[in-house]
């Protein structure tokens, strides 16, 4: 029996069901069907940012898929274990329905699999993003699926196809339309259009992922934020456009499909707000 | 380091990249994104049924996802290895883009992962299916996604949700509608409606999996088979309805949502044809 299938690449700092291990069973349902959820968490000195928001999204996903939300204290302890010795890290948490059943219908005795992995903080990528990015609208469309809209599940082939499409272009960011010509998000961050001091962000009830930072902005700036169906032509009318995600924070969009945009006061205000709320104890 | 995460369940007869192993890396992209393809193959005395059809579908999937189709001779040898000593078995073949990249964009040096697992032949389930099944139309809808339509990819949460929905009902089979009210298939088999001696089967260009047995029927009975958009009300007008897949073969549908149907001469003809073509050398 060979236990290391790909010895050339290392995978340290990975806990599988609490045990230090770089392996999962080959019949895990995450592998077979994408039957599970994930969270990407920014961790500083062992403490995850916006922990409760991640846990709320995970719990909502568990409800929709019929999974059991893992114990928060167990997750927190495991995150501290994998990030020990690092000031800042990204932790990827995968929750799968588990191994051992080959049919679509899960077994009644499924034991869930949880995989917690630490990755280096992408300092340079985060720093660059603050200066802004060029974007284009991807040809790859996101399917409309209200049963899975908003949650962070493991069926992400569309995002992989979009990322592959973007590799052929100069722009760093791809914006995604759904099948109804509504803008949903960028490939791994959410989208906000600014009109004066109002912020519009796409509804996530039919596809896309409800990002944690997006959720924070919606709650913090309730009176100024609106969830809307957003079309491409609204970009030309917007005074500012930015992206947001828990790793890079607020990312100004400098252009979309060659149309130039200038980051303005609301984007700057959000960057300042984020900086301050991160530094608050 | 713990190498067995779930020692209670055994997973034998599994080859990962040609090595006897029940494990894949925890950062495999099949686990993270469902970034890959699969085939479910019926194997008798070490020989896969309809091998070329499986390989054609796999190759088509590889083209759409940008994967490299594995060597057929390697796969055949591995199938013989995992089924050694069994007269009849199901082999599940998973082809993943591989381990080691955490972003949606695959690394330029991805080494694909192939998992080949043998499962017991479900004798009893196959025998029962010949007698017919009761079906109902699922509430779970399949999203429309032309980029992935027809191929057998690993993003199968919709099927899992549909199977979970069916667990609450008496009927054995769930029929799936897409978002446009078109019938696509059953949960793990294809659907054929019979009108006189004509057979209609749903188009698979926007969702669903192009089943290998369905493909055989279309080619073998070209003049009598039509690919169509099919709606639920057409079931009431059909003279017969059957399902087909490579494990259970031709499965008569005895009722849909309580509407009784009777298996007729075309279903019987297909069962006989299948029996004969399987026994042909």
Interface residues (C-beta under 8 A of the other chain):
Chain A: X1 X2 X3 X5 X6 X9 X11 X14 X16 X17 X19 X20 X21 X22 X23 X24 X25 X26 X27 X28 X29 X30 X31 X32 X33 X34 X35 X38 X65 X66 X90 X92 X94 X96 X97 X98 X99 X100 X102 X103 X104 X105 X106 X111 X113 X115 X117 X119 X140 X141 X143 X144 X145 X147 X148 X153 X154 X155 X156 X157 X158 X159 X160 X161 X162 X163 X164 X166 X167 X179 X187 X188
Chain B: X1 X2 X3 X5 X6 X9 X11 X14 X16 X17 X19 X20 X21 X22 X23 X24 X25 X26 X27 X28 X29 X30 X31 X32 X33 X34 X35 X38 X65 X66 X92 X94 X96 X97 X98 X99 X100 X102 X103 X104 X105 X106 X111 X113 X115 X117 X119 X140 X141 X143 X144 X145 X147 X148 X153 X154 X155 X156 X157 X158 X159 X160 X161 X162 X163 X164 X166 X167 X179 X187 X188
